[in-house]
Amino acid sequence: MKRVFLIVLDSVGIGQMPDAAEFGDEGSNTLGAASTSPYFSMPNMKRLGLFNIDGVTCGEREEKPEGAVARMTEVSKGKDTTIGHWEIGGVISPEPLPTFPDGFPQELLEAFEKETGRGVICNKPYSGTEVIKDYGREHVETGKLIVYTSVDSVFQIAAHEDLVPIDELYRYCQIARRLCAGKYGVGRVIARPFEGEWPYKRTSRRHDYSLTPPKATMLDAIKESGKEVIAVGKINDIFAGQGVTEMVRTSGNGEGIDRTLEYLKKDFEGLCFINLVDYDMLYGHRNDVDGYAKALTYFDERLPEILQAMKEEDILMITADHGCDPITPSTDHSREYTPLIIAGAPVKPGVNLGTRASFADTAATILDYLEVKGEISGESFLHIIGK
């Protein structure tokens, strides 16, 4: 019963890529930034070889790493969650998803207002926490929806749960997802509910509505082979449910790890694909260095539980989808290399794969290990790391 547990530490980049300046991200190094906090401690990831990865500037190298490691290069033209995960899944995006630095066109908003029956306010790139402070009162007084974006390809809708019930907000997002197609085809439409009194507080009932991947991913190949594809966290949303056989959403990293441990105890063959989003959502976008470091330390503290629960034929892969440096002035995603740590009984310890040409090599290796055929990008390195 071969199984792969693929964990994405959302936004944990390990240093700028050569083209970072083109994205306004010169000097970004998310892991390096987090390591400056006194709360940063990752001894278990150190033992697996995290600090042995090419270009990692923090931590002490492990003399005899227990895992195999690589530095992963993003080929796709973007630095957002959707494109990053698609490439991890074996689909390279040669063109960036559309962004709207000046707000969304009036014709799109008019169509959205007509179908929802509600007006729109804001329509600017904005911080998610600041936008409810600045527009929350007007929203509550008028019933108009707070629509905003960021430097990423997103159409975000914020609404107070007392005014707009969560199911109604989700319906509005489904309308926006349908309207945001073609030249308006943003990577994600995101529900951003909030509650309480001003300055308000965002709730955990965020929901993402992604574009369908442009072609088949490793998830589709695994599912079509008759094996399982279990999505934990926002993985199902990112892939628009395509190629997923079972899914569970989570409220944060702690629950994501808990659900992963539950699946480790179950019998299945295939892939368990996990996204741990707190690094990005709660800390990177808010330039909270200490919070970011604490979240990494928390994962490291719980890593032994995951390793101890693994079976003889299980492989664990830990990677990321982009960066989100909490020290640079920007609060947005950053164009960075990402780490890849591979562990488990089938893996030859101490192998350093250097810098890989694409995130998609992860997908190719997973399909190779699971003995699944798939028309995806990427080159398998199973023959290098396998015992």
N, C-alpha and C positions, 0 to 999 in steps of 0.2 A: 504494500500500500504506500506508494510514493506520494509525499506531500511537500509542498513548498509554502512557507509562511513568509510573505513579502510585506514588510513594514515600511511605510513611507513616513519619515519624520518631516512633516510638512515645513518646508522653508529652511532646513538645516544645510545651507550651502557651506563650502569649505574654501572659498577664495574666488576672486574675480576670474572670469574667462578672458581670453585675449580680445574679444570684441565687446567687453563690458562698457567701454567708453561710448560705444554707439547707443547703448541703452541708458546712459547717464549713471552708470554704476561703477565707475572707476574707483578702485580702492576697497570695494566691498569684500567682507570676509565674515560671514555670519558666525561660524563656529569660533573663529578667533576673537570676535567681539564678545561673545558670551563667556569665553574663557577669562576675560578680564574681571569678571565678577567674583567676589569672595565665595559666592554660593555654588560655583562651578566645580563639580567633582564627578568624574566618569571612569573610575578604576576598572569596571567590568568591560566597558567598551575598549579601554586601553588594552586589556588582556586579549581581546579579540583582534586588535591591531588598528584601531581607529587612528592613532597618532603616527602610524607607519605609512599612511596613505601619502602619495606624492603631493607635495604642495601644502600639506597641513602644517601650520606654523605654530600650533600650540601643543601643550602636553609633551610627555616623554615617550619616546619610542619603546616598544616592547621587544625584548631580546628574542623571545620565542612566542610569537603570536599564536593564539589558539584558533584563529580563523584565517580566511583568505580575504584580501582587500583589493580595491581598485578606486581610481578617481574617474568619475563619469563625466563625459562631455555632452552638453546639450547641442544637438544639431538643429533642431527646430528653431524657427525665427520667432522666439517669444521667451517670456520668463514668467508665465502665469501657470496656475495650478492645472488647468485643463490640458494645455499643450504639453506640460511636463509629464503628467500622468499618461497621456496618450503615447508619448515617446517611450516611457517605461514599458508601456503595453505593446510596443513594436510598431507604432505609426508615427512617422516623421512629418512635421508640418512645414512645408517650404515657405509658406506665406504666413505673416502674422495675422492673428484675429483682429477685427476692427476695434479701434478705440475712439473715444469721443471726448477729447480734452476740452472742447468748448461746449459740451452738453449735447444732448440728443436733438436731431432735427425736428422741427415743428410738426412735419407730416407724420412722423412716428408717434409723437406724443398725442397728437389729435386723434389718431386711430386708437391709441390706448385709452384716452379719456372717454371716447365714444363707447367703447366696449365695456369699460368698468363702471361708467356712470359717475366717476369721480374726477375732480380736477387734479392737477399736478403742481407741486412746488419744488423749489431748489433747482434741479436740472443742471448740476455742476459736479465736477470732481470734488470729492469731500471725504474727510475722515468719518468713519462710521459712528464714532462716539461723539464727535463734534457736531455732526449734522442733526442729531436729535436734540442737542442743546440749543442749536440756532434755529431750527425749524419745527421742533416738537410742539411748542405752544400753538403756532399757527395751524399745524395739522389738527390738533385737538379741537381748536376753535372752529375750523372750517370744514373738516372732514377730508381735505385734500391729501393725496398721497405724497410722501416725500420720495421723490425719484432722484437718484444720484449715481455717479459712476466713480472711477478712479483712473489711475494710469493704466490699469489692466482692462481687459475686454469684459466688462461687467455692466449689467443693468440692474441696479439695486433698488428695492422698494422697502421703505421703512414705514411702519404703522404701529400705533398704540393698540395693544391687545384688547383694551376695554372698548375701544372705538371700532376697530376692525378685527373681528374674531379670526383666529389663526387659520381656519379652513377657508375663510373668505380671502385672506391675504394670499394663501397658496393658490387660490383660483385666479387672482389677479396676476400672479407670477406665471401661471400657465398661459394666460392670455398674452402676456409680454413675451413669453418664450415663442409662441406661435408667430407673433408680429416681428420679432427680432430674427429675421431670416435674410438671406441674400447679403446685400451690402450692409445690412444692420445686424448681421449674424454674430452677435457677441458670444464669447465662450460660455458665459454663465448669466442666468437671471437668478438673483438671490433675494429671498425673503429675509427681511431684517426686523423682526418684531421687537418691540420694547414695552416697558411697563412702568408703573409707579408715577410719582410726581416729578416735576422738573427739578433737576436736569435729566431725569429719566435714567433707566437702566435697560440695556439690551437683555433679552431672554435667551435661553438655550434652544429655542425652537426655530432657529435659522434653518432654511432649506434651500439647496442649490438646484437649479434646473439647467443642465448643460446641453450643449449641442451634441447630437449623435456623432460619434467618431466617423470620419469620412470614409473609412474602410475597415475591414475586419482586424481586430486586435488579437493578442494572445488569449484574451478571455473568450472570444468567440471560438477559437481553435480548440481550447480545452473543453468548453461546453459541448461542442459538436462531436468531440471524441467520446463523450459519455461520462466524462469526469466532472467533478464539482468545481465551481468557482464561487467562493464565499466572499462577500464584500462586507467589510467592517468599517464603520464610520461613513465618510462621504464618498467612498469609492463608487457605490451604486449611482449616486447623483452625477459624479464626474463622467461616467461612461453611459449616462442616460439609460441605465439598466441593461445595456447591450452586453450579452455574454455572461450575465450573472445568473447563477442558479439559486442562490440564497443570499439574503442580505439582512443586516441589522445596523441601524443608525445608533450613534453614541452621543453623549452629552459632553464628552471631553476625553483627554488622554487616559485618565484613570479608568473610565468605563471601557475605553477601547482596549486597554490591556486586559481588563477582566474578561471581555468577550473573547479575546484571542486565547486566553488560558482555557476558556470553556471549550473552544473548538479544538484545542490541542488534545483534550480528553476524549473527543468524539472520534468515531471511525468514519473516515471518508478518504477518497483518493482525488488529488488535484491541487488546487491553489486556494489559499486563504490570503486575501489581499486586504491590507489594513492601512488606513490613514489616521495618523495622530495629528490633529489640527491645531492644538493649543499654541505651539511655538509661533506659528504664523498669525493666527487670529487674535490671540490674547496679548502677545508680547512683541513680536517683530513689528507689526503694524503700529504699535504704540511706543516704539523705541524704549521698551522696558527691558534693560539689560539684565537686571537681577531676576526678573520674572522668567526671562528666557533661560537663564542659567539654572534656576531652580527646577524648571520643567525638564531640562536635559538631565539634571541630577536625579530627578524622580524616575525617569525612564531607566537610567542606569541602575538605580536601586532595585527596580523590579525585573531587570533583565535576567538575573539568575532564575527567577520563577519560570520564565519562558524556556530557558535553556534546559532546566531540569525536567520540564514536562515533555520535551521532544522525544519522539520515538526513533528507532534505529535508522529508518529511511527518511526521516524528516530533514529538510534543509531550511535554514533561516536566512533570509536576506534583509538587510537594513539599509535603506537608501533615503534619498530626498528628491524633491521635484524642482527646486529652484532655491534661491536664497532670500533672506529678508533681514538684512543687517540692522540690528537694533542700535547701532552707534552712529551710522551716517545720518546726515540731515534728512534724507528721504525716509518716509515711512512705508514705502512700497517695496514690492519684490525686487530682488537684485539678480543680475545675470552672473551666476556662479557655477563652478564645478560642484558636483555633489559626491558624497561618499557612497561606497558600497562595501558592506561587510557581509561575508558569507560564512556560516558556521553550521555544524552538524556532523554526525558520524560519517556521512558520505564525502565530506570535504577534506581535502589535504590541507593541514594547517600550515601557516607561514608563507603561503603563496602571495606575492605581490604582483598583481596584473598590470601595474603601471597605470597609464592614462588610457582609458578606452575611448573609442571613436564616437560612441553614441550611447545614450540611455537605453536604446533598444537592444543592446547586447544582453541586458538583463532578461528581456522577454525571450530572446532566442535561446538563452541558456536554460530557462525554466521549461520551455517546450522540449528542448533536448533531453532534459532530465526526466520529464514526465512521459517521454516517448510519444510526443504528439506532433503531427505535421501541421504547419501553418504558413500562410503567405504573408510574412511580416518582415520588417527590416531588422537589422542587427546581426551580429555574429556571435555564435555560442563560444563560451570559454570553458565549457564543461570538461573538455579533454585535458585542460590545464589544471583544474582544481579537483577533479574527481580522483578518488583513491583507486 
